[in-house]
Amino acid sequence: MKRSFFVLLVGGLFALVYGCRMAGAPITELGTPEFVPASQPDSIAETGIGQDPKTGGIQLQWYTTTGAASYRIYRSDSLDPKGVPTGFKIVGNVISSASLNDTSMVDANSLRVGVRHYYYLTAHASDGSSSPPSDTIDYALLDRPGLSYPGVNAAVHEDELYFNWHDNTGGGYTVIRVRDISLVPSVTIWVSRRFQIFDTSPRKAFNFDGAAIGQLVSGHSYQWRVDRFNLGVNEGARSTWQVFTIQ
């Protein structure tokens, strides 16, 4: 009699657990998502957190979490008295794609220059399971450089090409980027070595540092951009891309 009762009890517990799972209870175990590390400011390939040149928002990248159907991104703009980020709110819900090794989003929601923004994310499975939160990363936007010469869609001779922009703050480290957009896909031909400026209206010649990995070609169109950053901290600003043509 006791054995029969024990069998019935175990069987009932199994049916209860199995029935809950069949009813849609979360059963997927998801690993902790990870952000893609930020590349160096003068790297040709740009990865990780940084300002998006097009929108001016903050771009985030993370690796795919196996089993994830979506990701939720949280942001905080404030710290508690102990210096710990607090008051996180959802700023993004990104659907996962199996065709990508990592995924990304741009946060352009009420960002402020000079304010440090903190982010973490969680992965979510289609059955409702969620992962532990990722590590927290941070970024602060600086004032964006304004491009002057060559102007929008300007046509210039190679021997007359130089770059001029406005940096209202000055004193920061800077990188110039140039890519050939007449090639498909476009190719970055120069990322200058980082340099420090103290002039609010700098002027630099193309390939002044000898770091170019490609040449200017007559008839080709190019985009150029100026990035400003501070060493040792996640903060910076990227100008918009501007187009010019070599005559």
CYANA upper distance limits for C-alpha pairs under 8 A (distance plus 0.5 A):
  1 MET  CA      5 PHE  CA      6.77
  2 LYS  CA      6 PHE  CA      6.70
  3 ARG  CA      7 VAL  CA      6.74
  4 SER  CA      8 LEU  CA      6.67
  5 PHE  CA      9 LEU  CA      6.60
  6 PHE  CA     10 VAL  CA      6.70
  7 VAL  CA     11 GLY  CA      6.46
  8 LEU  CA     12 GLY  CA      6.43
  9 LEU  CA     13 LEU  CA      6.80
 10 VAL  CA     14 PHE  CA      6.71
 11 GLY  CA     15 ALA  CA      6.63
 12 GLY  CA     16 LEU  CA      6.61
 13 LEU  CA     17 VAL  CA      6.72
 14 PHE  CA     18 TYR  CA      6.41
 15 ALA  CA     19 GLY  CA      6.12
 16 LEU  CA     20 CYS  CA      6.71
 17 VAL  CA     21 ARG  CA      6.92
 18 TYR  CA     22 MET  CA      6.64
 19 GLY  CA     23 ALA  CA      6.56
 20 CYS  CA     24 GLY  CA      7.17
 20 CYS  CA     25 ALA  CA      6.24
 21 ARG  CA     25 ALA  CA      5.24
 21 ARG  CA     26 PRO  CA      7.61
 21 ARG  CA     27 ILE  CA      7.53
 24 GLY  CA    127 ASP  CA      7.13
 25 ALA  CA    127 ASP  CA      7.65
 25 ALA  CA    128 GLY  CA      8.15
 26 PRO  CA    127 ASP  CA      5.80
 26 PRO  CA    128 GLY  CA      5.87
 26 PRO  CA    129 SER  CA      5.33
 27 ILE  CA    127 ASP  CA      7.72
 27 ILE  CA    129 SER  CA      7.07
 28 THR  CA     67 GLY  CA      8.03
 28 THR  CA    125 ALA  CA      7.26
 28 THR  CA    127 ASP  CA      7.67
 28 THR  CA    129 SER  CA      6.29
 29 GLU  CA    129 SER  CA      7.63
 29 GLU  CA    130 SER  CA      8.36
 29 GLU  CA    131 SER  CA      7.87
 30 LEU  CA     65 THR  CA      7.66
 30 LEU  CA     66 THR  CA      7.44
 30 LEU  CA     67 GLY  CA      7.03
 30 LEU  CA     68 ALA  CA      7.61
 30 LEU  CA    123 ALA  CA      7.71
 30 LEU  CA    124 HIS  CA      8.16
 30 LEU  CA    125 ALA  CA      8.11
 30 LEU  CA    129 SER  CA      8.04
 30 LEU  CA    130 SER  CA      7.16
 30 LEU  CA    131 SER  CA      5.55
 30 LEU  CA    132 PRO  CA      8.43
 31 GLY  CA     65 THR  CA      7.01
 31 GLY  CA     66 THR  CA      7.86
 31 GLY  CA    131 SER  CA      6.53
 31 GLY  CA    132 PRO  CA      7.79
 32 THR  CA     65 THR  CA      7.93
 32 THR  CA    122 THR  CA      8.02
 32 THR  CA    123 ALA  CA      8.07
 32 THR  CA    131 SER  CA      6.24
 32 THR  CA    132 PRO  CA      5.88
 32 THR  CA    133 PRO  CA      6.89
 32 THR  CA    134 SER  CA      6.32
 33 PRO  CA     62 TRP  CA      7.82
 33 PRO  CA     63 TYR  CA      7.37
 33 PRO  CA     64 THR  CA      7.82
 33 PRO  CA     65 THR  CA      6.24
 33 PRO  CA    121 LEU  CA      7.64
 33 PRO  CA    122 THR  CA      7.02
 33 PRO  CA    123 ALA  CA      6.96
 33 PRO  CA    131 SER  CA      7.99
 33 PRO  CA    132 PRO  CA      8.31
 33 PRO  CA    133 PRO  CA      7.65
 33 PRO  CA    134 SER  CA      5.80
 34 GLU  CA     62 TRP  CA      6.15
 34 GLU  CA     63 TYR  CA      6.32
 34 GLU  CA    134 SER  CA      6.36
 34 GLU  CA    135 ASP  CA      7.66
 35 PHE  CA     48 GLY  CA      7.65
 35 PHE  CA     60 LEU  CA      8.20
 35 PHE  CA     61 GLN  CA      6.38
 35 PHE  CA     62 TRP  CA      4.44
 35 PHE  CA     63 TYR  CA      6.71
 35 PHE  CA    134 SER  CA      8.09
 35 PHE  CA    135 ASP  CA      8.32
 36 VAL  CA     47 THR  CA      7.36
 36 VAL  CA     48 GLY  CA      5.43
 36 VAL  CA     49 ILE  CA      8.32
 36 VAL  CA     61 GLN  CA      5.95
 36 VAL  CA     62 TRP  CA      5.25
 36 VAL  CA     63 TYR  CA      6.74
 36 VAL  CA    102 ASP  CA      8.45
 37 PRO  CA     47 THR  CA      7.39
 37 PRO  CA     48 GLY  CA      5.54
 37 PRO  CA     49 ILE  CA      8.01
 38 ALA  CA     46 GLU  CA      8.16
 38 ALA  CA     47 THR  CA      5.89
 38 ALA  CA     48 GLY  CA      4.38
 38 ALA  CA     49 ILE  CA      6.00
 38 ALA  CA     50 GLY  CA      8.10
 39 SER  CA     43 SER  CA      6.92
 39 SER  CA     45 ALA  CA      7.92
 39 SER  CA     46 GLU  CA      6.23
 39 SER  CA     47 THR  CA      5.73
 39 SER  CA     48 GLY  CA      6.83
 40 GLN  CA     46 GLU  CA      8.31
 41 PRO  CA     46 GLU  CA      8.36
 41 PRO  CA    175 VAL  CA      7.78
 41 PRO  CA    194 ARG  CA      8.35
 41 PRO  CA    227 ASP  CA      8.34
 41 PRO  CA    229 PHE  CA      8.05
 42 ASP  CA    175 VAL  CA      6.85
 42 ASP  CA    191 VAL  CA      6.74
 42 ASP  CA    192 SER  CA      7.43
 42 ASP  CA    193 ARG  CA      6.82
 42 ASP  CA    194 ARG  CA      6.86
 43 SER  CA    191 VAL  CA      7.87
 44 ILE  CA    188 THR  CA      7.65
 44 ILE  CA    191 VAL  CA      6.97
 47 THR  CA     61 GLN  CA      7.71
 48 GLY  CA     59 GLN  CA      8.02
 48 GLY  CA     60 LEU  CA      6.44
 48 GLY  CA     61 GLN  CA      5.67
 48 GLY  CA     62 TRP  CA      8.02
 49 ILE  CA     58 ILE  CA      7.40
 49 ILE  CA     59 GLN  CA      5.97
 49 ILE  CA     60 LEU  CA      5.28
 49 ILE  CA     61 GLN  CA      7.03
 49 ILE  CA    139 TYR  CA      7.85
 50 GLY  CA     58 ILE  CA      6.10
 50 GLY  CA     59 GLN  CA      5.94
 50 GLY  CA     60 LEU  CA      7.65
 50 GLY  CA    139 TYR  CA      7.78
 50 GLY  CA    235 GLU  CA      8.24
 50 GLY  CA    236 GLY  CA      7.84
 50 GLY  CA    237 ALA  CA      8.43
 51 GLN  CA     56 GLY  CA      6.48
 51 GLN  CA     57 GLY  CA      6.16
 51 GLN  CA     58 ILE  CA      5.02
 51 GLN  CA     59 GLN  CA      6.28
 51 GLN  CA    141 LEU  CA      7.74
 51 GLN  CA    236 GLY  CA      7.71
 51 GLN  CA    237 ALA  CA      6.53
 51 GLN  CA    238 ARG  CA      6.55
 52 ASP  CA     56 GLY  CA      5.69
 52 ASP  CA     57 GLY  CA      5.87
 52 ASP  CA     58 ILE  CA      6.18
 52 ASP  CA     59 GLN  CA      6.03
 52 ASP  CA    106 VAL  CA      7.58
 52 ASP  CA    238 ARG  CA      7.68
 53 PRO  CA     57 GLY  CA      8.34
 53 PRO  CA    238 ARG  CA      6.06
 53 PRO  CA    239 SER  CA      6.31
 53 PRO  CA    240 THR  CA      5.34
 53 PRO  CA    241 TRP  CA      7.30
 54 LYS  CA    240 THR  CA      6.39
 54 LYS  CA    241 TRP  CA      8.02
 55 THR  CA    108 ALA  CA      7.48
 56 GLY  CA    108 ALA  CA      7.52
 56 GLY  CA    238 ARG  CA      8.24
 57 GLY  CA    106 VAL  CA      6.55
 57 GLY  CA    107 ASP  CA      5.88
 57 GLY  CA    108 ALA  CA      4.66
 57 GLY  CA    109 ASN  CA      8.09
 57 GLY  CA    111 LEU  CA      7.65
 58 ILE  CA    106 VAL  CA      5.97
 58 ILE  CA    107 ASP  CA      5.67
 58 ILE  CA    108 ALA  CA      6.95
 58 ILE  CA    139 TYR  CA      8.42
 59 GLN  CA    104 SER  CA      7.64
 59 GLN  CA    105 MET  CA      6.33
 59 GLN  CA    106 VAL  CA      4.77
 59 GLN  CA    107 ASP  CA      6.80
 60 LEU  CA    104 SER  CA      5.89
 60 LEU  CA    105 MET  CA      6.01
 60 LEU  CA    106 VAL  CA      6.72
 60 LEU  CA    107 ASP  CA      8.28
 61 GLN  CA    102 ASP  CA      7.34
 61 GLN  CA    103 THR  CA      6.18
 61 GLN  CA    104 SER  CA      4.72
 61 GLN  CA    105 MET  CA      7.28
 62 TRP  CA    102 ASP  CA      5.91
 62 TRP  CA    103 THR  CA      6.06
 62 TRP  CA    104 SER  CA      6.73
 63 TYR  CA    101 ASN  CA      6.76
 63 TYR  CA    102 ASP  CA      4.48
 63 TYR  CA    103 THR  CA      6.79
 64 THR  CA     68 ALA  CA      8.04
 64 THR  CA     96 SER  CA      8.22
 64 THR  CA    100 LEU  CA      7.93
 64 THR  CA    101 ASN  CA      6.34
 64 THR  CA    102 ASP  CA      5.35
 64 THR  CA    103 THR  CA      7.10
 65 THR  CA    123 ALA  CA      7.41
 67 GLY  CA    125 ALA  CA      6.58
 68 ALA  CA     96 SER  CA      7.17
 68 ALA  CA    123 ALA  CA      6.15
 68 ALA  CA    124 HIS  CA      5.73
 68 ALA  CA    125 ALA  CA      5.17
 68 ALA  CA    126 SER  CA      7.90
 69 ALA  CA     95 ILE  CA      6.60
 69 ALA  CA     96 SER  CA      5.56
 69 ALA  CA     97 SER  CA      8.29
 69 ALA  CA    123 ALA  CA      8.04
 69 ALA  CA    124 HIS  CA      6.36
 69 ALA  CA    125 ALA  CA      5.44
 69 ALA  CA    126 SER  CA      6.16
 70 SER  CA     93 ASN  CA      7.38
 70 SER  CA     94 VAL  CA      5.95
 70 SER  CA     95 ILE  CA      4.74
 70 SER  CA     96 SER  CA      5.34
 70 SER  CA    123 ALA  CA      6.52
 70 SER  CA    124 HIS  CA      5.80
 70 SER  CA    125 ALA  CA      7.29
 71 TYR  CA     92 GLY  CA      8.43
 71 TYR  CA     93 ASN  CA      6.13
 71 TYR  CA     94 VAL  CA      5.63
 71 TYR  CA     95 ILE  CA      6.97
 71 TYR  CA     96 SER  CA      7.54
 71 TYR  CA    121 LEU  CA      7.17
 71 TYR  CA    122 THR  CA      6.16
 71 TYR  CA    123 ALA  CA      5.05
 71 TYR  CA    124 HIS  CA      6.43
 72 ARG  CA     90 ILE  CA      7.25
 72 ARG  CA     91 VAL  CA      8.27
 72 ARG  CA     92 GLY  CA      6.18
 72 ARG  CA     93 ASN  CA      5.04
 72 ARG  CA     94 VAL  CA      6.95
 72 ARG  CA    121 LEU  CA      5.97
 72 ARG  CA    122 THR  CA      5.92
 72 ARG  CA    123 ALA  CA      7.10
 72 ARG  CA    124 HIS  CA      8.30
 73 ILE  CA     90 ILE  CA      6.16
 73 ILE  CA     91 VAL  CA      6.25
 73 ILE  CA     92 GLY  CA      5.43
 73 ILE  CA     93 ASN  CA      6.86
 73 ILE  CA    119 TYR  CA      7.45
 73 ILE  CA    120 TYR  CA      6.53
 73 ILE  CA    121 LEU  CA      4.92
 73 ILE  CA    122 THR  CA      7.30
 74 TYR  CA     88 PHE  CA      6.22
 74 TYR  CA     89 LYS  CA      5.64
 74 TYR  CA     90 ILE  CA      4.80
 74 TYR  CA     91 VAL  CA      6.11
 74 TYR  CA     92 GLY  CA      7.61
 74 TYR  CA    119 TYR  CA      6.00
 74 TYR  CA    120 TYR  CA      5.94
 74 TYR  CA    121 LEU  CA      6.42
 75 ARG  CA     88 PHE  CA      5.52
 75 ARG  CA     89 LYS  CA      5.92
 75 ARG  CA     90 ILE  CA      6.90
 75 ARG  CA     91 VAL  CA      6.93
 75 ARG  CA    117 HIS  CA      7.21
 75 ARG  CA    118 TYR  CA      5.89
 75 ARG  CA    119 TYR  CA      5.08
 75 ARG  CA    120 TYR  CA      7.34
 76 SER  CA     85 PRO  CA      6.74
 76 SER  CA     86 THR  CA      6.61
 76 SER  CA     87 GLY  CA      6.27
 76 SER  CA     88 PHE  CA      4.94
 76 SER  CA     89 LYS  CA      7.07
 76 SER  CA    117 HIS  CA      6.44
 76 SER  CA    118 TYR  CA      5.56
 76 SER  CA    119 TYR  CA      7.09
 77 ASP  CA     85 PRO  CA      7.89
 77 ASP  CA     86 THR  CA      8.31
 77 ASP  CA     87 GLY  CA      8.36
 77 ASP  CA     88 PHE  CA      8.40
 77 ASP  CA    115 VAL  CA      7.61
 77 ASP  CA    116 ARG  CA      6.80
 77 ASP  CA    117 HIS  CA      5.38
 77 ASP  CA    118 TYR  CA      6.78
 78 SER  CA     85 PRO  CA      6.27
 78 SER  CA     86 THR  CA      6.49
 78 SER  CA     87 GLY  CA      7.65
 78 SER  CA    117 HIS  CA      8.31
 79 LEU  CA     83 GLY  CA      5.62
 79 LEU  CA     84 VAL  CA      5.60
 79 LEU  CA     85 PRO  CA      4.79
 79 LEU  CA     86 THR  CA      5.92
 80 ASP  CA     84 VAL  CA      5.87
 80 ASP  CA     85 PRO  CA      6.78
 80 ASP  CA     86 THR  CA      6.50
 85 PRO  CA    118 TYR  CA      7.39
 91 VAL  CA    107 ASP  CA      7.53
 91 VAL  CA    109 ASN  CA      7.94
 92 GLY  CA    105 MET  CA      8.14
 92 GLY  CA    107 ASP  CA      8.06
 94 VAL  CA    105 MET  CA      7.97
 96 SER  CA    103 THR  CA      7.88
 97 SER  CA    103 THR  CA      8.33
111 LEU  CA    115 VAL  CA      8.41
112 ARG  CA    141 LEU  CA      7.71
113 VAL  CA    140 ALA  CA      7.43
113 VAL  CA    141 LEU  CA      5.40
113 VAL  CA    142 LEU  CA      6.03
113 VAL  CA    143 ASP  CA      7.03
114 GLY  CA    140 ALA  CA      6.34
114 GLY  CA    141 LEU  CA      6.18
114 GLY  CA    142 LEU  CA      6.41
115 VAL  CA    140 ALA  CA      6.07
115 VAL  CA    141 LEU  CA      7.48
116 ARG  CA    138 ASP  CA      7.02
116 ARG  CA    139 TYR  CA      6.01
116 ARG  CA    140 ALA  CA      4.82
116 ARG  CA    141 LEU  CA      8.00
117 HIS  CA    138 ASP  CA      5.93
117 HIS  CA    139 TYR  CA      5.92
117 HIS  CA    140 ALA  CA      6.59
118 TYR  CA    136 THR  CA      7.00
118 TYR  CA    137 ILE  CA      6.18
118 TYR  CA    138 ASP  CA      4.83
118 TYR  CA    139 TYR  CA      7.26
119 TYR  CA    136 THR  CA      5.89
119 TYR  CA    137 ILE  CA      5.87
119 TYR  CA    138 ASP  CA      6.64
120 TYR  CA    133 PRO  CA      7.07
120 TYR  CA    134 SER  CA      6.01
120 TYR  CA    135 ASP  CA      6.59
120 TYR  CA    136 THR  CA      5.27
120 TYR  CA    137 ILE  CA      7.15
121 LEU  CA    133 PRO  CA      6.26
121 LEU  CA    134 SER  CA      6.01
122 THR  CA    130 SER  CA      7.29
122 THR  CA    131 SER  CA      6.14
122 THR  CA    132 PRO  CA      6.86
122 THR  CA    133 PRO  CA      5.43
122 THR  CA    134 SER  CA      6.86
123 ALA  CA    130 SER  CA      6.17
123 ALA  CA    131 SER  CA      5.68
123 ALA  CA    132 PRO  CA      8.32
123 ALA  CA    133 PRO  CA      8.43
124 HIS  CA    128 GLY  CA      6.97
124 HIS  CA    129 SER  CA      6.16
124 HIS  CA    130 SER  CA      4.89
124 HIS  CA    131 SER  CA      6.87
125 ALA  CA    129 SER  CA      5.68
125 ALA  CA    130 SER  CA      6.85
138 ASP  CA    234 ASN  CA      7.14
139 TYR  CA    234 ASN  CA      5.46
139 TYR  CA    235 GLU  CA      5.82
140 ALA  CA    234 ASN  CA      7.03
140 ALA  CA    235 GLU  CA      5.02
140 ALA  CA    236 GLY  CA      7.20
141 LEU  CA    235 GLU  CA      6.14
141 LEU  CA    236 GLY  CA      5.85
141 LEU  CA    237 ALA  CA      6.34
142 LEU  CA    228 ARG  CA      8.35
142 LEU  CA    229 PHE  CA      8.29
142 LEU  CA    235 GLU  CA      7.23
142 LEU  CA    236 GLY  CA      5.63
142 LEU  CA    237 ALA  CA      5.60
143 ASP  CA    167 ASP  CA      8.46
143 ASP  CA    168 ASN  CA      8.16
143 ASP  CA    169 THR  CA      8.10
143 ASP  CA    237 ALA  CA      6.73
144 ARG  CA    167 ASP  CA      8.05
144 ARG  CA    228 ARG  CA      8.15
144 ARG  CA    237 ALA  CA      5.54
144 ARG  CA    238 ARG  CA      6.39
144 ARG  CA    239 SER  CA      6.00
145 PRO  CA    165 TRP  CA      7.13
145 PRO  CA    166 HIS  CA      6.12
145 PRO  CA    167 ASP  CA      5.57
145 PRO  CA    168 ASN  CA      8.09
145 PRO  CA    226 VAL  CA      7.20
145 PRO  CA    227 ASP  CA      7.94
145 PRO  CA    228 ARG  CA      7.91
145 PRO  CA    237 ALA  CA      7.80
145 PRO  CA    238 ARG  CA      7.43
145 PRO  CA    239 SER  CA      5.79
146 GLY  CA    165 TRP  CA      6.05
146 GLY  CA    166 HIS  CA      5.52
146 GLY  CA    167 ASP  CA      7.32
146 GLY  CA    239 SER  CA      6.93
147 LEU  CA    151 GLY  CA      7.99
147 LEU  CA    164 ASN  CA      7.11
147 LEU  CA    165 TRP  CA      4.85
147 LEU  CA    166 HIS  CA      6.88
147 LEU  CA    225 ARG  CA      8.29
147 LEU  CA    226 VAL  CA      8.26
147 LEU  CA    239 SER  CA      7.79
147 LEU  CA    242 GLN  CA      8.15
148 SER  CA    163 PHE  CA      8.19
148 SER  CA    164 ASN  CA      5.94
148 SER  CA    165 TRP  CA      5.38
148 SER  CA    166 HIS  CA      7.64
149 TYR  CA    162 TYR  CA      7.78
149 TYR  CA    163 PHE  CA      6.01
149 TYR  CA    164 ASN  CA      5.47
149 TYR  CA    165 TRP  CA      7.31
150 PRO  CA    154 ALA  CA      6.42
150 PRO  CA    156 VAL  CA      8.16
150 PRO  CA    161 LEU  CA      8.05
150 PRO  CA    162 TYR  CA      7.80
150 PRO  CA    163 PHE  CA      6.86
150 PRO  CA    164 ASN  CA      7.83
150 PRO  CA    244 PHE  CA      7.00
151 GLY  CA    242 GLN  CA      7.88
151 GLY  CA    243 VAL  CA      8.14
151 GLY  CA    244 PHE  CA      7.58
152 VAL  CA    242 GLN  CA      6.34
152 VAL  CA    243 VAL  CA      6.11
152 VAL  CA    244 PHE  CA      6.91
153 ASN  CA    242 GLN  CA      8.05
153 ASN  CA    243 VAL  CA      5.59
153 ASN  CA    244 PHE  CA      5.12
153 ASN  CA    245 THR  CA      7.23
154 ALA  CA    243 VAL  CA      7.78
154 ALA  CA    244 PHE  CA      5.30
154 ALA  CA    245 THR  CA      6.70
155 ALA  CA    244 PHE  CA      6.37
155 ALA  CA    245 THR  CA      5.18
155 ALA  CA    246 ILE  CA      6.28
155 ALA  CA    247 GLN  CA      6.46
156 VAL  CA    160 GLU  CA      7.05
156 VAL  CA    161 LEU  CA      6.89
156 VAL  CA    244 PHE  CA      7.97
156 VAL  CA    245 THR  CA      6.83
156 VAL  CA    246 ILE  CA      5.76
156 VAL  CA    247 GLN  CA      6.15
157 HIS  CA    161 LEU  CA      6.85
157 HIS  CA    246 ILE  CA      6.11
157 HIS  CA    247 GLN  CA      5.69
158 GLU  CA    216 LEU  CA      7.62
158 GLU  CA    218 SER  CA      8.42
158 GLU  CA    246 ILE  CA      6.66
158 GLU  CA    247 GLN  CA      7.85
161 LEU  CA    205 ALA  CA      7.07
161 LEU  CA    206 PHE  CA      7.08
162 TYR  CA    203 ARG  CA      7.27
162 TYR  CA    204 LYS  CA      6.09
162 TYR  CA    205 ALA  CA      4.73
162 TYR  CA    206 PHE  CA      6.23
163 PHE  CA    203 ARG  CA      6.02
163 PHE  CA    204 LYS  CA      5.70
163 PHE  CA    205 ALA  CA      6.65
163 PHE  CA    206 PHE  CA      7.72
164 ASN  CA    201 SER  CA      7.14
164 ASN  CA    202 PRO  CA      6.16
164 ASN  CA    203 ARG  CA      5.04
164 ASN  CA    204 LYS  CA      7.16
165 TRP  CA    201 SER  CA      6.10
165 TRP  CA    202 PRO  CA      6.57
165 TRP  CA    203 ARG  CA      7.66
166 HIS  CA    200 THR  CA      6.02
166 HIS  CA    201 SER  CA      5.16
166 HIS  CA    202 PRO  CA      7.47
167 ASP  CA    199 ASP  CA      8.00
167 ASP  CA    200 THR  CA      5.12
167 ASP  CA    201 SER  CA      6.72
167 ASP  CA    202 PRO  CA      8.35
168 ASN  CA    200 THR  CA      5.88
169 THR  CA    200 THR  CA      7.27
170 GLY  CA    197 ILE  CA      6.67
170 GLY  CA    198 PHE  CA      5.34
170 GLY  CA    199 ASP  CA      6.18
170 GLY  CA    200 THR  CA      5.84
171 GLY  CA    196 GLN  CA      6.86
171 GLY  CA    197 ILE  CA      5.65
171 GLY  CA    198 PHE  CA      4.88
171 GLY  CA    199 ASP  CA      7.87
172 GLY  CA    196 GLN  CA      6.19
172 GLY  CA    197 ILE  CA      6.64
172 GLY  CA    198 PHE  CA      7.90
172 GLY  CA    228 ARG  CA      6.84
172 GLY  CA    229 PHE  CA      6.70
172 GLY  CA    230 ASN  CA      6.62
173 TYR  CA    194 ARG  CA      6.79
173 TYR  CA    195 PHE  CA      5.93
173 TYR  CA    196 GLN  CA      4.85
173 TYR  CA    197 ILE  CA      7.13
173 TYR  CA    228 ARG  CA      6.22
173 TYR  CA    229 PHE  CA      5.94
173 TYR  CA    230 ASN  CA      6.51
173 TYR  CA    231 LEU  CA      8.03
174 THR  CA    194 ARG  CA      6.00
174 THR  CA    195 PHE  CA      5.89
174 THR  CA    196 GLN  CA      6.53
174 THR  CA    197 ILE  CA      7.80
174 THR  CA    226 VAL  CA      7.48
174 THR  CA    227 ASP  CA      6.07
174 THR  CA    228 ARG  CA      5.05
174 THR  CA    229 PHE  CA      6.89
175 VAL  CA    191 VAL  CA      7.29
175 VAL  CA    192 SER  CA      6.01
175 VAL  CA    193 ARG  CA      6.91
175 VAL  CA    194 ARG  CA      5.60
175 VAL  CA    195 PHE  CA      7.26
175 VAL  CA    226 VAL  CA      6.36
175 VAL  CA    227 ASP  CA      5.68
175 VAL  CA    228 ARG  CA      7.12
176 ILE  CA    190 TRP  CA      8.23
176 ILE  CA    191 VAL  CA      6.30
176 ILE  CA    192 SER  CA      5.81
176 ILE  CA    224 TRP  CA      7.69
176 ILE  CA    225 ARG  CA      6.34
176 ILE  CA    226 VAL  CA      5.17
176 ILE  CA    227 ASP  CA      6.89
177 ARG  CA    188 THR  CA      7.94
177 ARG  CA    190 TRP  CA      6.24
177 ARG  CA    191 VAL  CA      5.11
177 ARG  CA    192 SER  CA      7.08
177 ARG  CA    224 TRP  CA      5.99
177 ARG  CA    225 ARG  CA      5.70
177 ARG  CA    226 VAL  CA      6.87
177 ARG  CA    227 ASP  CA      8.43
178 VAL  CA    188 THR  CA      6.43
178 VAL  CA    189 ILE  CA      6.49
178 VAL  CA    190 TRP  CA      5.71
178 VAL  CA    191 VAL  CA      7.10
178 VAL  CA    222 TYR  CA      7.21
178 VAL  CA    223 GLN  CA      6.15
178 VAL  CA    224 TRP  CA      4.95
178 VAL  CA    225 ARG  CA      7.17
179 ARG  CA    186 SER  CA      7.05
179 ARG  CA    187 VAL  CA      5.82
179 ARG  CA    188 THR  CA      4.42
179 ARG  CA    189 ILE  CA      5.86
179 ARG  CA    190 TRP  CA      7.38
179 ARG  CA    222 TYR  CA      6.07
179 ARG  CA    223 GLN  CA      5.92
179 ARG  CA    224 TRP  CA      7.13
180 ASP  CA    186 SER  CA      6.01
180 ASP  CA    187 VAL  CA      5.75
180 ASP  CA    188 THR  CA      6.73
180 ASP  CA    189 ILE  CA      7.23
180 ASP  CA    220 HIS  CA      7.59
180 ASP  CA    221 SER  CA      6.73
180 ASP  CA    222 TYR  CA      5.10
180 ASP  CA    223 GLN  CA      7.19
181 ILE  CA    185 PRO  CA      7.90
181 ILE  CA    186 SER  CA      5.04
181 ILE  CA    187 VAL  CA      7.30
181 ILE  CA    220 HIS  CA      8.06
181 ILE  CA    221 SER  CA      6.28
181 ILE  CA    222 TYR  CA      5.85
181 ILE  CA    223 GLN  CA      7.31
182 SER  CA    186 SER  CA      7.20
182 SER  CA    220 HIS  CA      5.99
182 SER  CA    221 SER  CA      6.02
182 SER  CA    222 TYR  CA      7.69
183 LEU  CA    187 VAL  CA      7.13
188 THR  CA    214 GLY  CA      8.35
189 ILE  CA    212 ALA  CA      6.26
189 ILE  CA    213 ILE  CA      5.62
189 ILE  CA    214 GLY  CA      4.93
189 ILE  CA    215 GLN  CA      7.38
190 TRP  CA    207 ASN  CA      7.61
190 TRP  CA    211 ALA  CA      7.03
190 TRP  CA    212 ALA  CA      4.78
190 TRP  CA    213 ILE  CA      6.45
190 TRP  CA    214 GLY  CA      7.34
191 VAL  CA    211 ALA  CA      7.41
191 VAL  CA    212 ALA  CA      7.22
192 SER  CA    207 ASN  CA      7.50
192 SER  CA    209 ASP  CA      7.20
192 SER  CA    211 ALA  CA      6.51
192 SER  CA    212 ALA  CA      7.81
193 ARG  CA    209 ASP  CA      7.28
193 ARG  CA    211 ALA  CA      7.33
197 ILE  CA    202 PRO  CA      7.86
204 LYS  CA    208 PHE  CA      7.47
207 ASN  CA    211 ALA  CA      6.67
207 ASN  CA    212 ALA  CA      6.14
216 LEU  CA    220 HIS  CA      8.16
216 LEU  CA    246 ILE  CA      7.73
217 VAL  CA    246 ILE  CA      7.13
218 SER  CA    245 THR  CA      8.38
218 SER  CA    246 ILE  CA      5.49
218 SER  CA    247 GLN  CA      5.71
219 GLY  CA    245 THR  CA      6.99
219 GLY  CA    246 ILE  CA      5.98
219 GLY  CA    247 GLN  CA      6.05
220 HIS  CA    245 THR  CA      6.31
220 HIS  CA    246 ILE  CA      6.41
221 SER  CA    243 VAL  CA      7.31
221 SER  CA    244 PHE  CA      6.24
221 SER  CA    245 THR  CA      4.80
221 SER  CA    246 ILE  CA      7.08
222 TYR  CA    243 VAL  CA      6.01
222 TYR  CA    244 PHE  CA      5.91
222 TYR  CA    245 THR  CA      6.55
222 TYR  CA    246 ILE  CA      8.49
223 GLN  CA    241 TRP  CA      6.31
223 GLN  CA    242 GLN  CA      5.67
223 GLN  CA    243 VAL  CA      4.92
223 GLN  CA    244 PHE  CA      6.89
224 TRP  CA    241 TRP  CA      6.03
224 TRP  CA    242 GLN  CA      5.91
224 TRP  CA    243 VAL  CA      7.11
225 ARG  CA    238 ARG  CA      7.74
225 ARG  CA    239 SER  CA      6.24
225 ARG  CA    240 THR  CA      6.76
225 ARG  CA    241 TRP  CA      5.55
225 ARG  CA    242 GLN  CA      7.14
226 VAL  CA    238 ARG  CA      6.51
226 VAL  CA    239 SER  CA      5.95
226 VAL  CA    240 THR  CA      8.50
227 ASP  CA    236 GLY  CA      7.87
227 ASP  CA    237 ALA  CA      6.27
227 ASP  CA    238 ARG  CA      4.84
227 ASP  CA    239 SER  CA      6.76
228 ARG  CA    236 GLY  CA      5.96
228 ARG  CA    237 ALA  CA      5.67
228 ARG  CA    238 ARG  CA      6.80
229 PHE  CA    235 GLU  CA      6.52
229 PHE  CA    236 GLY  CA      4.53
229 PHE  CA    237 ALA  CA      6.87
230 ASN  CA    234 ASN  CA      8.16
230 ASN  CA    235 GLU  CA      6.80
230 ASN  CA    236 GLY  CA      6.95
